[in-house]
């Protein structure tokens, strides 16, 4: 393979890991990123085009220069709390930004896109294990923007024959096992890096939100998927779309839930350090259990998580945190 792939948001957490996987599979990733929330140091496997997803001219120029065969679209704001406090920011960037991208793609004759969606499109789960046929009823603006984009993609399929994959991932976690890239957010809101920093003494004690849920130990249960397994699924989805004129909507998770207490215990076991923590009130909208059925992704892509046991996730994340200390 020698196809060029334009990776919007490729300087971010999942996007940078996808770029590494693309390069390993023989593609040429070209990162398009404003660097507002991405990192220049994370662009290691191809050129960087610095631009905003809302800048149609910059997108068109990047596409004209590099002539990509397809797009991977990660560029989005992704903090649930921020989306509630500033919904306009999210609708403008996530929805209007995607529309701007799709129009630029159409003008350039690019008909394939792999879209970074989310399990937040489902809202409050009606069943413990979420399949792709679960109703999509998001409860925050972040999830709503991602669902709107999925609808836009379907409409562009009808109107223009767009090939697309909407990959709804669950809790992205872990870091590149080679230590070249990893998770850096400002502010950091994800549980595993916060727990690791609490254990190392480089961050505040961990707050566990809620210990009275209807679960075995009273804390929320989530499905943690290693970021490299996510990247692998993106590359597999791209390869399938380039070979088949179709659309995909797939959950990316492990099918196994881990409670917050179990995760804290695992961090202590892997690191050999205690995790100072306290309990706070539940956060509004946090369902007790959120776990994916990944049967469709396995059947469609021949994909299965290979690094997503919780110990491997924590070990790779801890090695990344140690390298940054």
N, C-alpha and C positions, 0 to 999 in steps of 0.2 A: 504494500500500500504506500501511496505517496500523497494522498489527499490532504489538503489543508482544511483545518477546522477552525472557525472563529469561535473563541470561547469568551463570551461576555461574563464579566465577574471572575475571570480566571486568575486574578491575584488574591482571591478570597480563600476561605478554608476548604470547602468542597471543590471549588473550581480549580485550585492549584493541584490538588491530588488527582483530579480528572486529567489535567494537562500532563502530568507525569505518566499516567496510564495510557493516554493517547500516544505519547511519544514512544512508549515501550511497545505499543501495538503497530508502530510504523506510520502513524499520522504525523502531521506537522501542526501543532497547536499554535495559533496566533491569539494572544490575549488582548481583549478589549476591555479596559477597566479605567474608571475615573480615579482610582487610588484613594477615593474618599474613605472607604472602609477596607480596601484591599491593601496589599503590601508589595512594593516593588521587589523586595528580596525573594518573594514567593514565585516570581516569574523566572523560571530556569530552563524551560524546554522549548522555547521559541520566542519570537519577537513580541514586544509590548506595543500596543497602540493605546495611547492615553486619550480617553474620551468619555463623555457622558452618554448614557443609554438614551437620553432624551435629545441628543444632538444628531439630527438626521443627516446633516452634511458630513459630520465626522464619521458616522457609520458607513455612509456610502463611499467615502474616500478610502476607508480601511478595506471595504469589500472590493473596491476597484483595484487596490494595490495588491491584495493577496489572493483574490479569486477563490474563496473557500468553496468547498463542495457542500458544506453543511455548517450548522451553527449549534453549539451547546450554550444554553442560556441559563446562567446562574445569577446574573446581575439583578439583585433585589435587596430591599431592606427586609430584615427577618427577625425583629424583636417584637414579640407579641405585645408586651407592655407599652412599648413605644407606639405601636400601631393604634392602641386604644387611646393614648394621649394625643397623638398627632395623626389622625386618619388620613388627612389630605396629603401628607407627605407620602404615605404608602400608596394611595390610589394614583397619585401623580407618577411616582417612580415605577412602581411595580406594574401597573396597568398601562398607563400612557407610554412608559418606557418600552414595554413589550410591543405595543402597537407601532411605535416608531421603528423598532427593530424589524418587525414583520413586514412593514411597508418597504423598508430599505432592502430586505431580502427579496421581496417580490420584484422590485425594480431591478435588482441585480441578477434575477433568475435563479435564486437559491431556494430550493423547495424542500429542504429537510432540516428539522430542528429537534433537538433533545432538550426538554424543558425540565428545570428543577422545580418540582411541585412539592407537596407536603401532605402529611396525614392531618394537618390542621384543617384541610378542606372538609373532613368528616364531621367535625364538631364533637359533641358529646356522644361517645359510642353507645350503641344499643345492644351490642354483643361484646363479649370479652375478646374475641378474635376478629379483627377487621378484614373483610375481603373487599375487593374492588367494587362489588355491587352494594356495599353499605351506602345508605343515603348520605349525600354531601350537604351538610348544613353547618357551615363554619360559625363560630361564636365570637370571632374577633376580626378586625379589619385585615390583619395579615392573612389569615386563612381565606377571607373573602376575596382578597386580591388574587390569590393563587387560583381560586375556583373560577374567578372571572377570566383569567388568562386561559384556563382549560377550555372554557366556553368559546373564547375567541379563536383558539386553535381549531376547535371543531368547526366553527363557521368558516375559517380560512380553508379548511379541508374541503368543505362543500363548495365554496366559491372558486378556489384556485388549485385544488388537488394537493394541498400541503401534506407532506409526510411528517408526522410528529410522534414523539413519545412524551407522555406526561408521567414523570417518575415521582411517586408520592413516598418520600422517605420519612422514616420515623426518627429516632434520636441519633443523629450523627455524632460519632465519638471516636476517640483514638487519634493516632498520628502515624505518619509515614514511618514504617519500621527502620528505614535507612537513616532517619533523623534529618532529612533534608528540608522538610516542611512540617507544619503542624498547626495547631489551633491557637489563634491570637485574636481576641475580640476586645473592643473597648467601648462600653464596659463588658466584662466577661459575665455571662449569665448562666452558662452551662454547668451542670452539676459536677461532672468529673473533674474539670480543671479547678473548680472552686474547692472541691474536697481535697484534691492533691495539694493545693496551695495552703489550705488549712493544716494539712498534715506536715508540710515542710516549714510552716511558720512564716511563709512569704505572703500569706493572705489572711483575711479575717476568719474567725471560727465560722464553720458552716451553719447556716440556718436551714433546718428541714421544715418545709411548709406542710404542716398537718400530720398528726399521728393517730387520727381517729377515723380513717377511711375504712370502708368495708373490705379490707384485705387481711391476709393472715397476720401481718405485723402492724397494721394500722397506717402504713405509709403507701404512697402512690407506687404503682407498678408501671414501668415503661420498657420499651423495646429498644435496646441500644445496638446500633449497626456501625461497624467500623467504617471509617471514611474511605479506606482503600477498597472495601467491598462495594461501597456506593460507586466509587470511580469505575470499578470493573463493570458494574451493571450499566453505567452510562456508555462505556465503550461498546459493550455488547449490543445495546439498544441502537447505537449509531450504525454499527455494522449491519444489523438486521434491516434498518430503514433504508440504507443505501442499496440493499439487495432486493427489498420487497416494497411494493407500493401499498403501504398500510399505515395504520395508526396503532399506538400502544398506550395503555393506561395501566401502570403497574405499581403495586406496593413494594417498597424495599425495606425489609426488616428481617428479623430472625425467626419470628414465630414464638419466641420465648421471652417472658417478662422477667424483669429484675426489679425488686422493690428498692426504695431509697435506703432503707436499713441494710439490705443485702449488699447494695453497692458500697456503702460506707464500710461495712465489714470487709468487703473484697479489697478496697483501697488499703485498709489497715494490714491485711494479710500480704498483699503484694509489696507494699512499701516498708513494712515492719514498723510503721509509725502510727500513733493514735491520731484520729481525726477529731479535734475539738469541735463540738457541735451543740446546738440547742434546737428547741422546737418552737416554731412560730405558728400562727394561724394559717388555715388553708388559704390558698390563692383562689380568687374567684375564677370559675371555669375550668379548674383542674379536675379532669375525670379520675376516678380511682384507678382504672386500668386502661392502658392504651398499648395494644400489641397487634402486630401485623400478621395476617396470613400472607405468606410469600409464595404460595403454591403456583400462582399464575406466572410470576417472574421466573420461577424455576422451570416451569414447563415451556414457557415462551422463549427464554434466553439460554436455557441450559446453565443458569446461574445459581450458585449457592454461596452463602457467606462462608468465607474461609478463615477470617481473622476476628470474628465477632463474638467469640466467647469473652465473658466479661474480664477475665484475667488478662488476656492478650490486649484488649482495649485499654485497660488501666496501665499495663506495663509499657505500651508504646506511648501513651499520653504522659506517663511519668518520666520516661526517658526524654521526651521533648521538653517537659518542664525543667528537668535537671540541666539540659543543655542551654536553656535560656537564663538560668539563675546566675 
